[in-house]
């Protein structure tokens, strides 16, 4: 029998890349979507290589976490990416994204245990939950950022907005919750991923993480604020290529000796350095001064757990930025 893996939120930027690689490796994939009536997403996934033989789609919404039980049944591993970003005000069950995210990971972990088949749960966490701020006060950082860092639930930092504060709280609380299930009945790995760049399988939708990464080039003030929020939250901005994140998820899924929390990023840059690299590698790009500010911080990236476990990052900083730029231009030209 073919080994089955469930991937939640299967049509997203990162999730679709994971689905594609799992199919290519011969797995049967149970992928969930919020709406099986969305032909653009259904058709996109069904068009992946080997999808006709090995892909099964399920409808499931994080605001109705019990929806995922059918998709999880019969799988040996679950990769959980689905997460609320904008709160659904029509939901009377949860008052905010944090409640929805925590309830979601609880339900999915319980469904993994009750399935009788799932051994490992890989949760896609975020570096927004791993701030090296000591007490939530702006500028008060530890010397380095590693797996011991957890974002304080009370923050007072520049460039904050309700959207990012809600997202930060939800990802921090959900990751802490899912790690409580790591034990005899279920092996749990959380991958706190940096800002994900690179090219996308999607033909007409900009990946949400690429736009902040390129916001200085795009002269996009709103997404530049998100980039600077990440810089204030983490001291610098951890970034990573989508193909490296994809491989890291499957690496952790396939290696039973690995469990617990891992940070996943291959570069740790100031926004000033991102702007400098973009202009150096692409001379046609000129970034306005209002989108360039050097924080002067020299906080270190202190995480090496993933590489010590045997994982190798293959994409450098220049490739992350260049592939992100290529992705943006390709989708822009197609519209």
C-alpha positions in Angstrom: 0.0 0.0 0.0 1.1 3.5 -0.7 1.9 5.6 2.3 -0.5 8.5 2.9 0.1 12.0 4.2 -2.4 14.7 5.0 -1.5 18.3 4.0 -3.9 21.0 5.3 -4.5 24.2 3.4 -3.2 22.4 0.4 -3.5 25.1 -2.3 -1.3 27.7 -0.5 2.1 28.9 -1.7 4.1 26.6 0.6 1.5 23.8 0.9 1.2 23.3 -2.8 4.9 22.9 -3.1 4.9 20.3 -0.3 2.0 18.5 -2.0 3.9 18.4 -5.3 7.1 17.0 -3.8 5.2 14.4 -1.8 3.4 13.2 -5.0 6.7 13.1 -6.8 8.1 10.9 -4.0 5.3 8.4 -4.4 3.1 9.3 -1.5 -0.7 9.4 -1.5 -1.7 12.9 -0.5 -4.9 13.9 1.3 -5.0 17.7 0.8 -7.6 19.9 2.4 -9.2 23.0 0.9 -11.7 25.4 2.4 -14.0 25.1 -0.6 -14.0 22.3 -3.1 -16.2 24.4 -5.3 -13.3 26.8 -6.0 -12.3 25.4 -9.4 -9.2 27.6 -9.7 -7.6 25.8 -6.6 -9.1 22.4 -7.3 -7.9 22.5 -10.9 -4.5 23.8 -10.0 -3.9 20.9 -7.5 -5.4 18.2 -9.8 -3.0 19.5 -12.5 0.1 18.5 -10.5 2.2 15.5 -11.7 0.8 12.2 -10.3 -2.2 14.0 -8.9 -4.7 11.9 -10.9 -3.4 8.7 -9.3 -2.4 9.8 -5.8 -4.1 13.0 -4.7 -7.4 13.0 -2.8 -9.0 16.4 -1.9 -11.1 17.1 1.2 -13.1 20.1 2.2 -12.2 21.4 5.6 -12.2 24.9 7.3 -10.0 25.8 10.3 -13.1 27.5 11.8 -14.7 24.0 11.8 -11.7 21.9 12.9 -13.6 18.6 13.1 -13.8 18.8 9.3 -10.3 17.5 9.1 -11.0 14.1 10.6 -11.9 12.4 7.3 -8.7 13.7 5.6 -6.5 12.6 8.5 -8.0 9.1 8.7 -5.7 6.4 7.2 -2.6 8.7 7.0 0.7 8.0 8.7 1.7 11.7 9.0 0.0 15.1 8.9 1.6 18.4 7.8 -0.6 21.1 9.2 -0.3 24.5 7.4 -3.9 25.8 7.4 -4.1 28.8 9.8 -6.5 31.7 10.1 -5.0 35.0 9.0 -8.0 37.3 8.8 -10.6 36.6 11.5 -13.9 35.4 10.2 -16.5 37.8 12.0 -19.3 35.4 11.0 -17.9 32.8 13.4 -19.7 32.7 16.7 -17.5 29.9 17.9 -14.2 31.9 18.3 -13.7 35.5 19.2 -10.4 36.0 17.3 -7.7 34.2 15.2 -5.8 33.0 18.3 -8.8 31.0 19.6 -9.4 29.6 16.1 -5.8 28.6 15.6 -5.4 27.0 19.0 -8.7 25.1 18.7 -7.5 24.0 15.2 -4.3 22.4 16.4 -6.0 20.8 19.4 -8.6 19.2 17.1 -6.1 18.1 14.5 -3.7 16.6 17.2 -6.6 14.7 18.8 -7.7 13.5 15.4 -4.2 12.3 14.7 -4.2 10.3 18.0 -7.7 8.8 17.5 -7.0 7.8 13.9 -4.8 4.9 15.1 -2.5 5.4 12.0 -0.9 8.9 12.3 2.5 8.8 14.0 3.9 12.2 13.2 2.4 15.7 13.1 4.5 18.5 11.5 3.2 21.9 12.3 4.2 24.9 10.2 4.9 27.6 12.7 6.3 31.1 12.1 9.3 33.1 13.2 6.7 35.7 14.5 6.4 33.3 17.5 10.2 33.3 18.1 11.1 36.9 19.0 14.3 37.5 20.9 12.7 40.4 22.6 13.2 39.9 26.4 10.0 41.5 27.6 8.1 42.8 24.6 9.7 46.2 24.8 11.1 47.7 21.6 14.9 47.3 21.3 15.4 45.1 24.3 16.8 42.0 22.6 18.7 38.9 23.6 22.1 38.6 21.9 20.9 35.9 19.5 17.8 34.3 18.1 17.3 30.5 18.5 14.7 27.9 19.6 14.6 29.2 23.2 13.1 32.4 22.0 9.3 32.9 22.4 7.4 36.0 21.5 6.0 37.8 24.6 2.2 38.0 24.4 2.3 41.7 25.3 4.3 43.8 22.7 5.1 47.4 22.3 7.1 47.8 19.2 7.1 50.1 16.1 5.2 49.3 12.9 2.6 47.3 14.8 -0.9 46.9 13.3 -3.9 44.9 14.4 -3.5 42.3 11.6 0.1 41.5 12.4 -0.4 41.6 16.2 -3.3 39.1 15.9 -1.3 36.8 13.6 1.7 36.9 15.9 -0.4 36.0 18.9 -2.2 33.2 17.1 1.0 31.6 15.8 2.7 31.8 19.1 -0.1 30.3 21.1 -0.9 27.6 18.5 2.8 26.4 18.4 3.0 26.2 22.2 -0.3 24.3 22.2 0.7 21.7 19.6 4.1 21.0 21.3 2.1 19.8 24.3 1.1 16.8 22.3 4.7 15.7 21.6 5.0 12.4 23.5 4.3 8.7 23.3 1.0 8.9 21.4 2.2 11.4 18.8 5.5 12.7 17.6 5.3 16.5 17.0 7.7 18.7 15.1 7.2 22.5 14.8 9.0 24.4 12.1 9.1 28.1 12.8 9.7 29.3 9.3 11.2 32.6 8.2 9.7 34.9 5.6 9.3 32.5 2.6 10.5 33.6 -0.8 11.2 32.0 -4.1 9.0 31.1 -7.1 5.5 29.8 -6.9 3.5 27.0 -8.6 0.6 29.4 -8.7 0.1 31.2 -12.0 -2.1 34.2 -11.1 -1.9 34.8 -7.3 1.0 36.6 -5.6 2.2 34.6 -2.6 1.5 36.7 0.5 5.0 36.4 1.9 6.7 37.5 -1.3 5.1 41.0 -1.4 6.5 42.1 1.9 9.9 40.7 1.0 9.9 42.8 -2.2 8.0 45.8 -0.7 11.0 48.2 -0.9 11.3 47.5 -4.7 7.5 47.7 -5.1 7.3 51.0 -3.2 4.5 49.3 -1.2 4.1 51.2 2.0 1.7 48.8 3.7 3.8 45.7 3.0 7.0 47.6 3.9 5.4 48.2 7.3 4.9 44.4 7.6 8.6 43.9 6.7 9.7 46.5 9.3 7.4 44.9 11.9 9.2 41.6 11.4 12.5 43.4 11.8 11.4 45.1 15.0 10.0 41.8 16.3 13.0 39.6 15.5 15.8 42.1 15.5 16.5 41.2 11.8 14.4 39.4 9.2 14.8 35.6 8.9 14.2 34.5 5.3 14.1 31.2 3.5 13.5 29.7 0.0 10.2 27.9 -0.5 12.1 24.9 -1.8 14.2 24.7 1.3 11.1 25.0 3.5 9.4 22.3 1.5 12.3 19.9 1.9 12.6 20.7 5.6 9.0 19.6 6.2 9.5 16.3 4.4 12.9 15.8 6.0 11.3 16.2 9.5 8.3 14.0 8.5 10.5 11.1 7.3 13.0 11.2 10.2 11.4 9.6 13.3 14.3 10.6 15.5 13.5 14.3 15.1 10.9 16.0 17.3 10.3 19.3 19.0 10.9 22.8 17.9 13.1 24.0 15.0 13.7 27.4 13.5 13.8 27.3 9.7 15.7 30.1 7.9 18.8 30.3 5.9 19.5 34.0 6.2 19.0 36.7 8.9 19.1 40.2 7.4 18.3 43.8 8.1 15.7 45.3 5.7 18.6 47.7 4.8 20.6 44.7 3.6 17.7 43.3 1.6 17.4 46.6 -0.3 21.2 46.7 -0.9 21.2 43.2 -2.2 18.3 43.8 -4.6 20.0 46.8 -6.0 23.4 45.2 -6.3 22.2 42.0 -8.0 19.6 43.8 -10.2 21.1 47.2 -11.3 17.8 48.1 -13.0 16.3 48.4 -9.5 16.4 51.8 -7.7 14.8 51.9 -4.3 13.6 55.2 -2.9 15.3 56.5 0.3 12.0 56.3 2.3 12.2 52.5 2.0 15.8 52.2 3.2 16.7 52.6 6.9 19.5 50.8 8.7 18.6 49.6 12.1 22.3 49.2 13.0 21.5 46.0 14.9 23.9 43.1 15.0 21.8 40.4 16.6 23.0 36.9 15.7 21.2 33.9 14.2 21.8 31.3 16.9 19.8 28.4 15.6 21.6 25.4 14.1 19.3 22.5 15.3 17.9 21.7 11.9 21.3 21.5 10.3 22.7 19.5 13.2 19.9 17.0 12.6 21.2 16.5 9.0 19.3 19.0 7.0 21.1 21.1 4.4 19.8 24.5 3.1 20.5 24.7 -0.7 19.4 28.3 -1.6 21.4 31.3 -0.7 20.1 34.8 0.0 20.7 36.0 -3.6 18.6 33.1 -5.0 15.8 33.7 -2.6 15.5 37.4 -3.6 16.1 36.7 -7.3 13.5 33.9 -7.5 11.0 36.1 -5.6 11.5 38.9 -8.1 11.1 36.4 -11.0 7.9 35.1 -9.4 6.5 38.6 -9.1 7.4 39.6 -12.6 6.0 36.4 -14.1 2.6 36.7 -12.4 2.4 40.5 -13.1 3.1 39.9 -16.8 0.4 37.1 -16.9 -2.3 39.5 -15.6 
